[in-house]
Amino acid sequence: MSSNQTASMIAQTLSERFGEKLSVDAALPGFAALAKLAAYRSHRRFLSRAIEPELVRLLCACALSAPSKSDLQQSDIVIVNDMSIRKGIVATIPDMPWINDAPAFLVFVANGERLPLTCKLHGKPFPNDHLDAFFNAVVDAGIVLTTFINAATLIGLGCCPISAIRDHLQTVGDLLRLPQRAVPVAGLCVGWPAEPGGITPRLSLDTTVIRDRYGERDLPAEIAAYDRRREALRPYRRQRRPDRWGTAAFYGWSEDKARQYADPTRTNFGTFVRGKGFRLD
């Protein structure tokens, strides 16, 4: 494929994603990688083809090469090969059976255990034991997760992040034998895709890319416009909790997210994190 064709493909993909025609310079280097990033899609169905352990380890090394706050390196990756552990996790989220089906399943962990230990080993105080310590570890884990997904996508693998592992933190923590100051951030299914998948439209760049500072805006109108654009391209196949909320004549992204967060979830998250030794004040 020529540079002009690749540039056109990237522009078309991002137009579908954001509803905006972006200018893509055909002279830019790294087009193959840009095309993969622009066309990212999650995958929940995988071929039975295995992923070699050496490849998983290579991808972990690439992911852990990502930037880390102050070089603190507060992220771990748990490669879950033991199917009894996987099944224990799936038992807490039975509507996600693809965790068992994926050739590889990983859990990305925010690990703040090492930093206070290094202070103790060197006879130094650790006065920064507050919310920022937890935040730094979580951000590190999020960056590593994203970098792993990008690396896996570049070689043709498909991924599906699983934030629902935080629905039953104690169970997951016990299954993985997480140490103190270690909290699971997300799981990740990885495999060779069984189908192409589809582009998920996102909120417009005018909504999420801010120049200099926030100003006056009509956010309800922006959300409504996104609802309509997404409905035209990728409508929801089912409505969430019709038993509670009924059936909406128009069911867009905002209705779905409002219904999703109308039910309490992870109300014990702070308790779990504090129990792991983090201070959140």
VEXDREN-2710 file (C-alpha; in Angstrom, 1 decimal):
% VEXDREN-2710
k/r/px/py/pz
1/MET/0.0/0.0/0.0
2/SER/1.4/3.4/-1.0
3/SER/1.9/6.3/1.5
4/ASN/-1.0/8.2/0.0
5/GLN/-3.3/5.2/0.3
6/THR/-2.2/4.6/3.9
7/ALA/-2.8/8.3/4.7
8/SER/-6.3/8.1/3.1
9/MET/-7.0/5.0/5.2
10/ILE/-5.9/6.7/8.4
11/ALA/-8.0/9.8/7.7
12/GLN/-11.1/7.6/6.9
13/THR/-10.7/5.5/10.0
14/LEU/-10.4/8.6/12.2
15/SER/-13.3/10.3/10.5
16/GLU/-15.4/7.3/11.4
17/ARG/-14.1/7.4/14.9
18/PHE/-14.5/11.1/15.6
19/GLY/-16.8/12.5/12.9
20/GLU/-14.1/14.8/11.7
21/LYS/-11.9/14.8/8.6
22/LEU/-8.3/15.1/9.7
23/SER/-5.4/16.1/7.6
24/VAL/-2.9/13.3/7.3
25/ASP/0.5/14.1/5.7
26/ALA/1.6/11.3/3.5
27/ALA/5.2/12.2/4.1
28/LEU/5.0/11.3/7.8
29/PRO/7.2/8.4/9.0
30/GLY/5.8/5.5/10.9
31/PHE/2.6/5.2/8.9
32/ALA/2.1/1.5/9.6
33/ALA/2.1/2.1/13.3
34/LEU/-0.2/5.1/13.0
35/ALA/-2.6/3.1/11.0
36/LYS/-2.7/0.3/13.6
37/LEU/-3.3/2.9/16.4
38/ALA/-6.0/4.7/14.5
39/ALA/-7.8/1.5/13.7
40/TYR/-7.6/0.0/17.2
41/ARG/-10.5/-2.2/18.2
42/SER/-11.1/-4.5/21.2
43/HIS/-11.4/-8.3/20.6
44/ARG/-13.4/-10.8/22.6
45/ARG/-13.3/-13.8/20.2
46/PHE/-9.9/-15.5/19.6
47/LEU/-8.5/-18.3/17.5
48/SER/-7.4/-21.4/19.3
49/ARG/-3.8/-20.6/18.2
50/ALA/-1.5/-20.4/21.2
51/ILE/0.8/-17.4/22.0
52/GLU/4.3/-18.6/22.8
53/PRO/5.5/-17.7/26.3
54/GLU/8.5/-16.1/24.8
55/LEU/6.3/-13.7/22.9
56/VAL/4.3/-12.8/25.9
57/ARG/7.5/-12.1/27.9
58/LEU/8.8/-9.9/25.0
59/LEU/5.6/-7.9/25.0
60/CYS/5.8/-7.5/28.8
61/ALA/9.4/-6.2/28.3
62/CYS/8.2/-3.7/25.7
63/ALA/5.3/-2.6/28.0
64/LEU/7.6/-2.1/31.0
65/SER/9.9/0.0/28.9
66/ALA/7.2/2.7/29.0
67/PRO/7.7/6.0/30.9
68/SER/7.4/5.7/34.7
69/LYS/6.8/8.5/37.2
70/SER/10.2/9.5/38.5
71/ASP/11.6/6.1/37.4
72/LEU/9.7/4.6/40.4
73/GLN/8.6/1.6/38.3
74/GLN/5.5/0.8/40.3
75/SER/3.7/-1.5/37.9
76/ASP/3.7/-5.3/37.7
77/ILE/2.2/-7.7/35.2
78/VAL/0.8/-11.0/36.4
79/ILE/0.6/-13.7/33.6
80/VAL/-2.2/-15.9/34.6
81/ASN/-1.5/-19.4/33.2
82/ASP/-3.2/-21.3/36.0
83/MET/-6.7/-22.0/34.7
84/SER/-8.0/-22.4/38.3
85/ILE/-7.1/-18.8/38.9
86/ARG/-8.7/-17.7/35.7
87/LYS/-11.9/-19.6/36.5
88/GLY/-11.9/-18.1/40.0
89/ILE/-11.8/-14.6/38.4
90/VAL/-14.5/-15.5/35.8
91/ALA/-16.7/-16.7/38.6
92/THR/-16.9/-13.1/39.9
93/ILE/-17.8/-11.8/36.4
94/PRO/-19.7/-14.7/34.6
95/ASP/-20.8/-12.5/31.7
96/MET/-17.2/-12.3/30.5
97/PRO/-16.4/-16.0/29.6
98/TRP/-13.8/-14.8/27.0
99/ILE/-11.4/-14.5/29.9
100/ASN/-11.2/-18.3/29.9
101/ASP/-11.2/-18.5/26.1
102/ALA/-8.3/-16.1/25.5
103/PRO/-4.9/-17.7/24.8
104/ALA/-3.3/-15.4/27.3
105/PHE/-4.7/-13.5/30.3
106/LEU/-2.8/-10.9/32.2
107/VAL/-3.5/-8.7/35.2
108/PHE/-1.8/-5.3/35.5
109/VAL/-1.0/-4.3/39.1
110/ALA/-0.3/-1.0/40.7
111/ASN/2.5/-1.9/43.1
112/GLY/3.5/0.6/45.7
113/GLU/5.3/-2.0/47.9
114/ARG/8.9/-1.3/46.7
115/LEU/9.1/2.4/47.3
116/PRO/8.6/2.5/51.1
117/LEU/10.8/-0.6/51.3
118/THR/13.7/1.1/49.6
119/CYS/13.4/4.0/52.0
120/LYS/13.5/1.6/54.9
121/LEU/16.5/-0.2/53.5
122/HIS/18.4/3.0/53.2
123/GLY/17.3/4.4/56.6
124/LYS/15.2/7.2/55.1
125/PRO/11.8/8.4/56.2
126/PHE/8.7/8.0/53.9
127/PRO/6.6/11.1/54.6
128/ASN/4.8/10.9/51.2
129/ASP/2.4/8.2/52.3
130/HIS/-0.8/9.8/51.0
131/LEU/-3.1/9.8/48.0
132/ASP/-0.4/10.8/45.5
133/ALA/1.6/7.6/46.2
134/PHE/-1.5/5.5/45.2
135/PHE/-2.2/7.7/42.2
136/ASN/1.4/7.4/40.9
137/ALA/1.3/3.6/41.1
138/VAL/-2.1/3.4/39.3
139/VAL/-1.0/5.8/36.5
140/ASP/2.2/3.7/36.0
141/ALA/0.1/0.6/35.7
142/GLY/-2.3/2.3/33.2
143/ILE/0.7/3.4/31.1
144/VAL/2.1/-0.1/31.1
145/LEU/-1.3/-1.6/30.2
146/THR/-1.7/0.8/27.2
147/THR/1.8/0.2/26.0
148/PHE/1.3/-3.6/26.1
149/ILE/-1.9/-3.2/24.1
150/ASN/-0.1/-1.1/21.5
151/ALA/2.8/-3.5/21.2
152/ALA/0.4/-6.5/20.9
153/THR/-1.7/-4.7/18.3
154/LEU/1.4/-3.9/16.2
155/ILE/2.2/-7.6/15.7
156/GLY/-1.4/-8.5/14.9
157/LEU/-2.7/-9.7/18.3
158/GLY/-6.1/-8.6/19.6
159/CYS/-6.8/-7.4/23.2
160/CYS/-9.7/-6.7/25.5
161/PRO/-9.1/-4.9/28.8
162/ILE/-11.1/-6.1/31.7
163/SER/-11.7/-3.4/34.4
164/ALA/-14.4/-5.7/35.9
165/ILE/-11.7/-7.5/37.9
166/ARG/-12.1/-4.6/40.3
167/ASP/-15.7/-5.6/41.0
168/HIS/-14.5/-8.3/43.5
169/LEU/-11.1/-7.0/44.6
170/GLN/-10.7/-9.2/47.6
171/THR/-11.3/-12.4/45.6
172/VAL/-8.9/-11.3/42.9
173/GLY/-6.3/-10.2/45.4
174/ASP/-6.5/-13.5/47.2
175/LEU/-6.3/-15.5/44.0
176/LEU/-3.2/-13.6/42.9
177/ARG/-1.8/-13.4/46.4
178/LEU/-1.2/-9.7/46.0
179/PRO/1.2/-8.3/48.6
180/GLN/0.5/-5.2/50.6
181/ARG/0.3/-1.9/48.7
182/ALA/-0.5/-3.9/45.5
183/VAL/-3.9/-3.3/43.8
184/PRO/-5.2/-4.9/40.5
185/VAL/-5.9/-2.2/38.0
186/ALA/-7.2/-4.2/35.0
187/GLY/-7.1/-7.6/33.4
188/LEU/-6.2/-8.1/29.7
189/CYS/-7.4/-10.9/27.3
190/VAL/-4.8/-11.4/24.5
191/GLY/-5.0/-13.6/21.4
192/TRP/-5.1/-13.9/17.7
193/PRO/-8.4/-12.3/16.6
194/ALA/-11.1/-14.6/15.3
195/GLU/-12.9/-11.7/13.5
196/PRO/-11.9/-8.2/12.4
197/GLY/-14.0/-6.3/14.9
198/GLY/-15.4/-2.8/14.4
199/ILE/-14.4/0.8/15.0
200/THR/-16.0/2.3/18.1
201/PRO/-16.9/5.9/17.5
202/ARG/-15.6/8.3/20.2
203/LEU/-16.7/11.7/21.5
204/SER/-15.7/14.5/19.1
205/LEU/-12.2/16.0/19.4
206/ASP/-13.9/19.3/20.1
207/THR/-15.3/17.8/23.2
208/THR/-12.1/16.1/24.5
209/VAL/-9.2/18.1/23.1
210/ILE/-9.0/21.4/24.8
211/ARG/-6.9/24.4/23.6
212/ASP/-5.2/26.3/26.4
213/ARG/-8.1/26.3/28.9
214/TYR/-11.7/25.3/29.3
215/GLY/-14.3/27.8/28.4
216/GLU/-18.0/28.1/27.8
217/ARG/-19.5/25.2/26.0
218/ASP/-22.8/23.4/25.4
219/LEU/-21.8/20.0/26.7
220/PRO/-25.3/18.5/26.5
221/ALA/-25.5/19.4/22.8
222/GLU/-22.1/17.9/22.2
223/ILE/-23.1/14.6/23.9
224/ALA/-26.5/14.6/22.0
225/ALA/-24.6/15.0/18.7
226/TYR/-22.3/12.1/19.6
227/ASP/-25.3/9.9/20.6
228/ARG/-26.7/10.5/17.1
229/ARG/-23.5/9.9/15.3
230/ARG/-22.7/6.7/17.2
231/GLU/-26.2/5.4/16.7
232/ALA/-25.8/5.8/13.0
233/LEU/-22.5/3.9/12.9
234/ARG/-22.6/1.4/15.7
235/PRO/-26.0/1.2/17.6
236/TYR/-26.3/-0.7/20.8
237/ARG/-27.5/-4.3/20.3
238/ARG/-29.4/-4.3/23.6
239/GLN/-30.6/-1.9/26.3
240/ARG/-29.2/-2.1/29.8
241/ARG/-31.6/-3.1/32.6
242/PRO/-34.9/-2.7/30.8
243/ASP/-36.5/-4.4/33.8
244/ARG/-35.6/-1.2/35.8
245/TRP/-35.6/1.5/33.2
246/GLY/-37.9/0.3/30.5
247/THR/-37.2/0.4/26.8
248/ALA/-36.1/3.8/25.4
249/ALA/-37.3/4.9/22.0
250/PHE/-33.8/6.2/21.3
251/TYR/-30.9/4.4/23.1
252/GLY/-27.6/6.2/22.8
253/TRP/-24.3/6.2/24.5
254/SER/-25.3/8.7/27.2
255/GLU/-28.4/6.7/28.1
256/ASP/-26.4/3.5/28.3
257/LYS/-23.7/5.1/30.6
258/ALA/-26.4/6.8/32.8
259/ARG/-28.0/3.4/33.3
260/GLN/-24.7/1.7/33.9
261/TYR/-23.8/4.1/36.7
262/ALA/-27.3/4.3/38.2
263/ASP/-26.4/1.1/40.1
264/PRO/-23.8/1.3/42.9
265/THR/-20.5/-0.5/42.0
266/ARG/-17.2/-1.0/43.7
267/THR/-18.4/0.8/46.8
268/ASN/-15.7/-1.1/48.8
269/PHE/-12.8/0.0/46.6
270/GLY/-11.5/2.6/49.1
271/THR/-11.7/0.1/51.9
272/PHE/-9.8/-2.5/49.9
273/VAL/-7.0/0.0/49.0
274/ARG/-6.7/1.2/52.5
275/GLY/-6.6/-2.4/53.7
276/LYS/-3.6/-2.9/51.3
277/GLY/-1.7/-0.2/53.2
278/PHE/-2.3/2.8/51.0
279/ARG/-3.4/6.1/52.6
280/LEU/-5.9/8.0/50.5
281/ASP/-5.8/11.4/52.3
END
